[in-house]
Amino acid sequence: MKKLESSLTNMVLVLTLVAVIMGAILAYMNHLTEGPINEQKKLALDNGIKTVMVSDNIQVAEPQEVKQIVDGKELVYKIYDVKDAAGKSLGAAVESTTGGFGGDLKVLVGFDPEGKILGYTLLEHAETPGLGAKADQWFQKGQKGDIIGKTPSEPLTVSKDGGQVDAITASTITSRAFLKAVNNAYNAYKATPMADAESGATKQVAAEEETKTVEE
């Protein structure tokens, strides 16, 4: 076989052929892994909703998308209406993403019908292991930065900024980003018709119970 002549044209052809082959291999590998990756994400989301709503036996509706302008950017929030097995509203789980120290920080927050935080979990983050990554536990019930049971009608902020929440040690940027994601999730949830309906229904039930008690 005649040896390929060394020239600029032949070198470009060889490099192009190698690039095409590598691209095809990468595309094939991406196709093979796309399905399992999406399944893992769906499983993480399903488990996450149960975690943040503090219930295993739930019914989850198809998500609503809410768009809001935050800091001059349009952000999209996914809101999952959640009911118990009997069909009673438990509130909603909201996906919210902000920019953290190392990259995007995606948080799933559970709210009861009145907007009180039931729980949260981190779906994705690129924060520093051992520091920013502590957000997954730092703001849970009983921890230093506990936000469970709070209602962000007034934005939650770190104590360093005059707020009521202790920041993660040596990770103030991550803490600010996390709380911003929670505040934004609350605002998105309260902007939905479901929040008004759930809040109104809760108030009516409370009023009926109070009336019943007085009559008794």
C-alpha positions in Angstrom: 0.0 0.0 0.0 1.3 3.4 -1.0 2.3 5.5 2.0 0.1 8.6 2.5 2.1 11.6 1.4 2.8 14.0 4.2 1.2 17.3 3.3 -0.9 20.0 4.8 -4.0 18.8 2.9 -3.5 15.1 4.0 -3.0 16.2 7.6 -6.2 18.2 7.6 -8.1 15.3 6.1 -6.7 12.8 8.7 -7.5 15.2 11.6 -11.0 15.8 10.2 -11.6 12.0 9.9 -10.4 11.4 13.5 -12.7 14.3 14.7 -15.7 12.8 12.9 -15.0 9.3 14.3 -14.6 10.6 17.9 -17.7 12.7 17.6 -19.7 9.7 16.4 -18.4 7.6 19.3 -19.2 10.3 21.9 -22.7 10.7 20.4 -23.3 7.0 20.6 -22.0 6.9 24.2 -24.3 9.8 25.1 -27.2 8.0 23.6 -26.5 4.9 25.7 -26.2 6.8 28.9 -29.0 9.4 28.4 -31.7 6.9 29.4 -30.2 5.7 32.7 -29.2 9.3 33.6 -32.8 10.6 33.1 -34.1 7.6 35.1 -31.8 8.5 37.9 -32.9 12.1 37.8 -36.6 11.1 37.8 -36.0 8.8 40.8 -34.1 11.5 42.7 -37.0 14.0 42.0 -39.7 11.5 43.1 -37.9 10.7 46.3 -37.1 14.4 46.8 -40.8 15.3 46.6 -41.6 12.8 49.3 -38.7 14.1 51.4 -39.6 17.8 51.2 -43.4 17.1 51.7 -42.6 14.8 54.7 -44.9 12.1 53.4 -44.5 8.8 51.4 -48.1 8.2 50.4 -48.8 11.1 48.1 -50.3 12.1 44.7 -48.2 14.4 42.6 -49.7 16.4 39.7 -47.9 17.3 36.5 -45.7 20.3 37.2 -46.8 23.8 36.4 -44.1 26.2 35.1 -43.9 29.7 36.5 -41.7 32.3 35.0 -40.5 35.3 37.0 -38.0 38.1 36.4 -35.2 38.0 39.0 -32.3 40.4 38.9 -33.1 41.2 35.3 -33.2 37.5 34.2 -36.2 35.3 33.4 -36.2 32.2 35.6 -38.5 29.2 35.3 -39.8 27.3 38.3 -41.4 23.9 38.3 -44.2 23.6 40.9 -45.7 20.2 41.8 -49.1 20.2 43.5 -49.1 17.5 46.1 -52.1 15.8 47.8 -52.3 12.9 50.3 -53.8 9.6 49.5 -57.3 10.9 50.3 -56.9 13.9 48.0 -56.3 16.5 50.6 -53.9 19.2 49.6 -50.5 19.1 51.4 -49.1 22.1 49.5 -46.5 22.0 46.8 -42.9 21.1 46.0 -41.0 23.8 44.0 -37.8 23.5 42.0 -35.6 26.6 42.2 -32.2 27.2 40.8 -29.7 30.0 41.6 -26.0 30.5 41.0 -23.8 29.3 43.9 -20.1 29.6 44.5 -19.1 26.8 42.2 -22.0 26.7 39.8 -25.8 26.3 39.7 -27.5 25.3 42.9 -30.9 23.5 42.3 -33.1 23.2 45.4 -36.4 21.4 45.8 -38.5 23.1 48.6 -41.7 21.8 50.1 -44.4 24.3 51.3 -47.6 23.7 53.1 -50.8 25.4 51.9 -50.0 28.5 54.0 -46.4 28.8 52.6 -44.6 27.3 55.6 -41.4 25.4 54.7 -41.9 21.7 55.3 -38.6 20.5 54.0 -36.0 20.8 51.3 -33.3 18.9 49.4 -30.5 19.7 47.0 -31.2 18.2 43.5 -27.9 19.4 42.0 -25.0 21.5 43.0 -21.3 22.2 42.2 -20.3 23.5 45.6 -17.0 22.8 47.4 -17.1 19.3 49.1 -17.0 19.7 52.8 -18.0 23.4 52.7 -20.7 24.5 50.4 -22.0 21.0 50.0 -23.0 21.2 53.7 -26.2 23.1 52.6 -27.8 19.7 52.2 -27.9 19.3 56.0 -27.1 22.7 57.5 -30.6 24.2 57.1 -32.5 21.1 58.2 -34.6 21.0 61.4 -32.5 21.0 64.6 -29.3 22.3 62.8 -27.7 25.7 63.2 -29.3 27.2 60.1 -32.7 25.6 60.6 -35.3 27.1 58.2 -38.0 24.4 58.6 -41.3 25.8 59.7 -40.4 29.3 58.6 -42.5 31.3 56.1 -40.4 33.4 53.7 -43.1 36.1 53.3 -40.2 38.3 54.4 -37.1 37.0 52.6 -34.8 34.7 54.6 -31.3 36.1 54.9 -28.1 35.2 56.7 -27.3 36.8 60.0 -24.2 38.4 58.5 -26.7 40.5 56.4 -28.9 41.3 59.3 -31.1 38.2 58.8 -32.3 35.4 61.0 -30.4 32.4 59.5 -26.9 31.3 60.5 -24.7 30.9 57.4 -22.7 27.8 56.8 -19.3 28.2 58.4 -16.8 29.6 55.8 -19.5 29.4 53.0 -21.5 32.6 53.2 -21.8 32.8 49.4 -23.4 29.3 49.2 -25.7 30.2 52.1 -26.9 33.4 50.4 -27.4 31.5 47.1 -29.4 28.7 48.9 -31.6 31.2 50.8 -32.2 33.1 47.6 -33.4 29.9 45.9 -35.8 29.2 48.8 -37.1 32.8 48.7 -37.6 32.6 45.0 -39.4 29.2 45.3 -41.8 30.7 47.8 -42.5 33.7 45.6 -43.1 31.4 42.6 -45.5 29.2 44.6 -47.5 32.1 46.0 -47.9 33.5 42.4 -49.8 30.4 41.4 -53.6 30.0 41.6 -53.2 26.8 43.6 -51.6 28.7 46.5 -54.6 31.1 46.7 -57.0 28.2 46.5 -55.2 26.1 49.1 -54.8 29.0 51.4 -58.4 29.9 51.2 -59.5 26.3 51.7 -57.3 26.1 54.8 -58.7 29.3 56.3 -62.3 28.1 55.6 -61.7 24.8 57.4 -60.2 26.6 60.3 -63.2 29.0 60.5 -65.6 26.1 60.4 -63.8 24.3 63.1 -63.8 27.5 65.3 -67.5 28.0 64.7 -68.2 24.4 65.6 -66.2 24.8 68.8 -68.1 27.9 69.8 -71.5 26.2 69.1 -70.5 23.2 71.3 
